[in-house]
Amino acid sequence: MTDSFGRSTQPDAPPTELGRLRILSSTCGLRVSPLALGGGNIGQAWNKAWGVMTKERAFELLNAYFNAGGNFFDSSNSYQNGESESWIGEWIAQRDGGIRDQVVIATKYTADSQLVAAGPGKKGRTANSAGNHRRSLHMNLRDSLKRLQTDYIDILYVHWWDYTTSIEEVMDSLHALVLQGKVLYLGISDTPAWIVSAANMYAKVHGRTQFSIYSGRWNVLDRDFEREILPMARSFGMALAPWGVLGGGRWQTAKAIEDREKEGDSIRPVHGLFQSPEEANVSAALHRVAAEHGTDSVARVALAYIFKKAAQHGVYNVFPVVGGRRVEQLHDNIEALGLTLTDDQIDYLESLKPFDIGFPANFVGGDPNVTGVAQPLIARDAFLAFPGASKPLAK
């Protein structure tokens, strides 16, 4: 279709499903790819702990993600001691003469990214180089902007909660950066749900910028998100950027691990060379489900699990962070966007490790607007229907 000037009214079809962008959340209108490319592996400062990544291989990975339609890059001031941001910034500046306007950059502050020990007359690590406080924020954002070769960050995360800085100081300081245009949207990761909720309520009441996205560990074996994080995200309209979805690269068949070891591309050394019995069991289960879908990729099933579970809980703005060091891994992850698991397959995967949602949910029940089932203490008094609810959750 064309307009009155003969211009196309529709963009070209994306090269892969990665290029079919989604709105981040109800409080952030950014259009981003359904999978974020994690920057933890981009750099070589952590080679001994995370495995070898040369700049050439890193740029190949960045190019592959972008060529597949990806635009959502997730890094941190501390990843690879700052090299992650530096390499991503260099790649963005060099690619096609500069593609800053075509990408969405998310990075984080809280950790210390200074590499040089402090001393008389030396610039380097100080007592205030890390933390959630305003001074740490000022210093680390200043350095992140330089490394990324940009004058603004699309999404700035509080990397984790340090319990030494007040909610008021954090939200006021972050909001000031939004007003200055140095940061556009806010995220938070690895923080208790009650703190995020309190911070967002403070922001709403006082006219500050809210957190639009939450990042934390979530996978088929680590289901703690279901207790407080998912209800919080649903309540505040927040997006989720789960990490660890693929088990840190350890969810693979025994043959796949053996093949990678032969090629010299082992699992992250920091995690050891071998799978635990639990990891081996989940790998086998994921492989079984993958076979039912005509593939041998456990990664696709692990990613598909997260999308299905989020939808069951009424959360649809989910953007898993995927890493890896090989282009083939990235392409395999993208294929997960076309995979949908059945309820029976979800139940089977969750049977591997018992999960207790804990009190008070195991006493009063879940949110009937999501589960479609009234809480026991209310159901005995009236017949209630919840037409907006999804299919009742399993058991």
Rosetta blueprint (number, residue, H / E / L):
1 M L
2 T E
3 D L
4 S L
5 F L
6 G L
7 R L
8 S E
9 T L
10 Q L
11 P L
12 D L
13 A L
14 P L
15 P L
16 T L
17 E H
18 L H
19 G H
20 R L
21 L L
22 R E
23 I E
24 L E
25 S E
26 S L
27 T L
28 C E
29 G E
30 L E
31 R E
32 V E
33 S L
34 P L
35 L L
36 A E
37 L E
38 G E
39 G L
40 G L
41 N L
42 I L
43 G L
44 Q L
45 A L
46 W L
47 N H
48 K H
49 A H
50 W H
51 G L
52 V L
53 M L
54 T L
55 K H
56 E H
57 R H
58 A H
59 F H
60 E H
61 L H
62 L H
63 N H
64 A H
65 Y H
66 F H
67 N H
68 A L
69 G L
70 G L
71 N L
72 F E
73 F E
74 D E
75 S L
76 S L
77 N L
78 S L
79 Y H
80 Q H
81 N H
82 G H
83 E H
84 S H
85 E H
86 S H
87 W H
88 I H
89 G H
90 E H
91 W H
92 I H
93 A H
94 Q H
95 R H
96 D H
97 G H
98 G L
99 I L
100 R H
101 D H
102 Q H
103 V L
104 V E
105 I E
106 A E
107 T E
108 K E
109 Y E
110 T L
111 A L
112 D L
113 S L
114 Q L
115 L L
116 V L
117 A L
118 A L
119 G E
120 P L
121 G L
122 K E
123 K L
124 G L
125 R L
126 T L
127 A L
128 N L
129 S L
130 A L
131 G L
132 N L
133 H L
134 R H
135 R H
136 S H
137 L H
138 H H
139 M H
140 N H
141 L H
142 R H
143 D H
144 S H
145 L H
146 K H
147 R H
148 L H
149 Q L
150 T L
151 D L
152 Y L
153 I E
154 D E
155 I E
156 L E
157 Y E
158 V E
159 H L
160 W L
161 W L
162 D L
163 Y L
164 T L
165 T L
166 S L
167 I H
168 E H
169 E H
170 V H
171 M H
172 D H
173 S H
174 L H
175 H H
176 A H
177 L H
178 V H
179 L H
180 Q H
181 G L
182 K L
183 V E
184 L E
185 Y E
186 L E
187 G E
188 I E
189 S E
190 D L
191 T L
192 P L
193 A H
194 W H
195 I H
196 V H
197 S H
198 A H
199 A H
200 N H
201 M H
202 Y H
203 A H
204 K H
205 V H
206 H H
207 G L
208 R L
209 T L
210 Q L
211 F E
212 S E
213 I E
214 Y E
215 S E
216 G L
217 R E
218 W L
219 N L
220 V L
221 L L
222 D L
223 R L
224 D H
225 F H
226 E H
227 R L
228 E L
229 I H
230 L H
231 P H
232 M H
233 A H
234 R H
235 S H
236 F H
237 G L
238 M L
239 A E
240 L E
241 A L
242 P L
243 W E
244 G L
245 V L
246 L L
247 G H
248 G H
249 G H
250 R L
251 W L
252 Q L
253 T L
254 A H
255 K H
256 A H
257 I H
258 E H
259 D H
260 R H
261 E H
262 K H
263 E L
264 G L
265 D L
266 S L
267 I L
268 R L
269 P H
270 V H
271 H H
272 G L
273 L L
274 F L
275 Q L
276 S L
277 P H
278 E H
279 E H
280 A H
281 N H
282 V H
283 S H
284 A H
285 A H
286 L H
287 H H
288 R H
289 V H
290 A H
291 A H
292 E H
293 H L
294 G L
295 T L
296 D L
297 S L
298 V H
299 A H
300 R H
301 V H
302 A H
303 L H
304 A H
305 Y H
306 I H
307 F H
308 K H
309 K H
310 A H
311 A H
312 Q H
313 H L
314 G L
315 V L
316 Y L
317 N L
318 V E
319 F L
320 P L
321 V E
322 V E
323 G L
324 G L
325 R L
326 R L
327 V H
328 E H
329 Q H
330 L H
331 H H
332 D H
333 N H
334 I H
335 E H
336 A H
337 L H
338 G H
339 L L
340 T L
341 L L
342 T L
343 D H
344 D H
345 Q H
346 I H
347 D H
348 Y H
349 L H
350 E H
351 S L
352 L L
353 K L
354 P L
355 F L
356 D L
357 I L
358 G L
359 F L
360 P L
361 A H
362 N H
363 F H
364 V H
365 G L
366 G L
367 D L
368 P H
369 N H
370 V H
371 T H
372 G L
373 V L
374 A L
375 Q L
376 P H
377 L H
378 I H
379 A H
380 R L
381 D L
382 A L
383 F L
384 L L
385 A L
386 F L
387 P L
388 G L
389 A L
390 S L
391 K L
392 P L
393 L L
394 A L
395 K L
